[in-house]
Amino acid sequence: MPVQHAREAVGQAFSLPAMLRARDLTFEAVRKIAAAITPGMTEGRGGEVAQEILEAMGMERLWHRNVIRFGPGTLETFYGEFTPDYVLRADDIFYVDLGVVWDGHEGDAGDTFVVGNDPEMAACAQAARDLWHEVAGRWRDDGLTGAALYAFAKARAEAMGWRLNWEVKGHRVSDFPHAIYKAGALGEFDAMPTTGLWILEIQIAHPTRPIGAFYEDLLVREAAAAA
């Protein structure tokens, strides 16, 4: 795979098919964990469930900690404090953010889920997904830089009636560990991101209520994903 920018360096073991497999396995884990989280469970227990499911799936290792956030915690970023004693309510919202190594490659996936029948929570979760796909579409169709993608995301989130968390601006992935390349945030990348190397993260907040939603996935062109 051609790599044009120094911030897109990869190791000799790097394989795009392996990246796609890691992405798919991580999303499978996200879905399994979400299905196991039910009202009455504490956020702390949610974190334990995540670890148990990943181990049962045969993960190689974590490359970042499991991030399971319930209720108002959905406004928190990766670095925010957890609320392990918070109990998921009958009508509530939560997100799952995983960073897992499979066969030496980094999977990173996150999504937001709703229990119960709160329409604004459901709309918030769906809006994060919709915005992610719209922003990713601008990358595929128009070749925007990482910085331009997040400028577009901010404007679109506001137009949709949500607030974009400007602190959350995506990052590199690759064969483990990507951190040795010091690539920085996607939102600060001044070139068009190469397929299979960058995670586009979207985190939004409700304009008035203490709830938010998170969605992330690998930027990859459809032809590569189908190969």
Secondary structure, 3 states (H helix, E strand, C coil): CCCCCHHHCCCCCCCHHHHHHHHHHHHHHHHHHHHHCCCCCEHHHHHHHHHHHHHHCCCCEEEEEEEEEEHHHHHCCCCCCCCCCCECCCCEEEEEEEEEEECCEEEEEEEEEEECCCHHHHHHHHHHHHHHHHHHHHHHHHCCCHHHHHHHHHHHHHHHCCEECCCCCCEECCECCHHHHCCCCHHHCCCCCCCCCEEEEEEEECCCCCCEEEEEEECCCHHHHHC
